[in-house]
Amino acid sequence: MDWRFIDNDTLQEYDTGYVIQLISGTWFNPKEIRPIVSADMSFHRQAQLLRCGLEYVGELCSSKEANVS
């Protein structure tokens, strides 16, 4: 999957257009997020993309923390 940040609070999977918006908190510790999906996407696919997107952000946060230490 090809994840990209549109801005600091918006992550998009390039091929599907699936978007995860950070509403409150930080990407390291999100309090509220909002997925934005196309109407024809199955719930199973939405859940899969949400999980993968959050894993992607988690890996980025972990690597940034490791680089700071």
Backbone bond lengths (Angstrom), bond angles and torsions (degrees), N, CA, C in turn:
res aa  C-N    CA-C-N  psi(-1)  N-CA   C-N-CA  omega(-1)  CA-C   N-CA-C  phi
1 M - - - 1.446 - - 1.518 108.73 -
2 D 1.303 114.92 149.73 1.459 121.46 -175.01 1.528 109.45 -115.43
3 W 1.340 116.39 91.30 1.458 122.38 -178.55 1.518 110.04 -89.72
4 R 1.347 115.01 140.72 1.467 121.29 178.76 1.522 109.56 -143.07
5 F 1.327 115.81 143.36 1.457 120.24 173.40 1.522 108.69 -84.56
6 I 1.315 115.93 126.43 1.469 121.71 174.45 1.526 108.24 -80.46
7 D 1.326 115.90 -42.22 1.463 123.37 172.03 1.528 106.44 -151.51
8 N 1.315 118.53 -172.26 1.465 121.05 -174.73 1.522 113.58 -61.72
9 D 1.326 117.64 -26.51 1.458 121.61 -174.93 1.524 114.04 -111.47
10 T 1.321 118.49 8.20 1.456 121.09 -174.98 1.517 111.18 -136.11
11 L 1.321 115.12 122.04 1.460 123.09 179.30 1.530 108.36 -114.16
12 Q 1.330 117.73 134.61 1.459 121.30 -178.92 1.515 110.87 -129.75
13 E 1.330 115.06 138.15 1.459 121.15 171.10 1.518 105.47 -86.71
14 Y 1.304 116.40 117.65 1.457 122.70 -168.41 1.527 113.50 -61.27
15 D 1.313 118.21 -45.00 1.468 120.83 -173.86 1.521 113.75 -70.99
16 T 1.344 117.30 -35.99 1.459 120.59 -176.20 1.520 113.51 -98.61
17 G 1.336 116.81 -19.62 1.457 120.76 -175.90 1.521 112.88 81.86
18 Y 1.333 117.65 2.20 1.463 122.22 179.54 1.521 109.39 -62.10
19 V 1.336 116.57 134.17 1.452 121.97 -175.36 1.530 109.65 -123.97
20 I 1.323 115.43 139.30 1.460 121.78 171.04 1.519 107.04 -119.49
21 Q 1.334 116.21 119.51 1.458 121.12 177.53 1.523 109.33 -102.50
22 L 1.312 115.97 133.59 1.453 122.06 174.05 1.517 107.56 -86.76
23 I 1.328 116.87 113.58 1.467 121.55 -177.69 1.521 110.58 -88.53
24 S 1.342 116.72 -45.44 1.464 119.75 177.17 1.520 109.71 -148.06
25 G 1.328 114.29 158.88 1.456 120.43 -174.60 1.520 109.77 89.04
26 T 1.321 114.82 -159.04 1.458 121.20 177.86 1.520 107.50 -124.72
27 W 1.309 117.09 168.27 1.462 119.18 176.64 1.525 110.37 -65.01
28 F 1.341 117.10 -30.58 1.462 120.54 177.65 1.525 110.71 -69.92
29 N 1.339 116.57 -34.18 1.455 122.28 -178.94 1.534 109.31 -140.62
30 P 1.347 117.54 74.57 1.463 119.85 -177.37 1.531 111.69 -70.40
31 K 1.319 115.97 136.73 1.471 121.86 175.48 1.528 110.31 -97.14
32 E 1.331 115.56 -39.22 1.472 120.53 179.40 1.528 108.55 -145.38
33 I 1.317 115.49 131.45 1.465 121.52 175.25 1.521 108.23 -128.35
34 R 1.335 115.40 158.18 1.463 120.69 179.40 1.524 108.54 -133.70
35 P 1.323 117.20 113.95 1.464 119.68 173.77 1.527 109.77 -79.62
36 I 1.319 116.02 143.00 1.466 122.16 175.72 1.522 106.69 -123.42
37 V 1.335 115.87 120.18 1.460 121.64 -172.76 1.517 110.97 -130.36
38 S 1.331 115.03 161.44 1.458 119.55 173.56 1.535 107.96 -77.19
39 A 1.314 116.19 153.26 1.460 121.86 -174.77 1.528 113.07 -63.34
40 D 1.311 117.77 -26.69 1.463 119.96 -175.27 1.528 113.83 -92.91
41 M 1.332 118.52 5.89 1.463 120.85 -178.73 1.533 109.74 -83.16
42 S 1.323 116.51 132.25 1.469 120.65 -179.04 1.531 110.17 -67.68
43 F 1.349 114.88 155.56 1.459 119.33 178.52 1.521 110.89 -63.54
44 H 1.308 116.83 -35.72 1.459 120.97 178.30 1.532 110.07 -61.26
45 R 1.308 116.99 -45.50 1.475 121.42 179.95 1.526 110.56 -66.46
46 Q 1.337 117.10 -39.59 1.460 120.69 177.53 1.524 110.95 -60.12
47 A 1.330 116.46 -45.28 1.469 121.11 179.62 1.526 110.69 -63.79
48 Q 1.327 116.08 -40.90 1.459 120.55 179.27 1.530 110.78 -62.03
49 L 1.319 116.73 -45.21 1.465 120.64 -179.36 1.525 111.65 -67.69
50 L 1.324 117.25 -38.31 1.457 120.08 177.67 1.522 110.04 -62.12
51 R 1.322 116.80 -46.46 1.464 121.31 179.26 1.532 110.63 -60.52
52 C 1.322 116.47 -47.92 1.466 120.52 -178.49 1.528 111.63 -64.50
53 G 1.326 117.04 -40.07 1.462 120.37 178.81 1.522 112.03 -64.01
54 L 1.332 116.55 -42.30 1.457 119.60 179.35 1.531 111.12 -69.56
55 E 1.321 117.33 -34.54 1.464 120.23 174.63 1.527 110.63 -64.01
56 Y 1.327 116.64 -42.02 1.465 121.90 178.25 1.531 110.48 -58.78
57 V 1.332 116.38 -48.19 1.462 120.40 179.98 1.531 110.48 -64.89
58 G 1.321 117.01 -39.93 1.457 120.75 178.43 1.516 112.17 -60.37
59 E 1.326 116.59 -41.08 1.466 120.55 177.64 1.530 110.97 -65.41
60 L 1.329 116.84 -39.71 1.472 119.83 177.57 1.517 110.89 -63.62
61 C 1.320 116.96 -45.11 1.463 121.09 -179.56 1.520 110.61 -62.98
62 S 1.316 117.11 -41.25 1.467 121.00 179.68 1.515 111.51 -64.20
63 S 1.332 116.62 -42.30 1.468 119.37 -179.06 1.528 111.01 -69.34
64 K 1.329 118.19 -34.54 1.459 121.08 177.67 1.516 109.68 -67.35
65 E 1.341 117.27 -41.86 1.457 120.56 176.97 1.513 111.36 -61.61
66 A 1.313 116.86 -41.64 1.455 121.44 -179.78 1.525 110.78 -64.04
67 N 1.325 116.67 -36.26 1.463 121.04 -179.52 1.525 112.18 -72.03
68 V 1.335 116.30 -27.72 1.464 120.29 -178.77 1.520 110.57 -76.68
69 S 1.316 117.69 -36.07 1.469 122.18 -176.20 1.510 112.06 -65.87
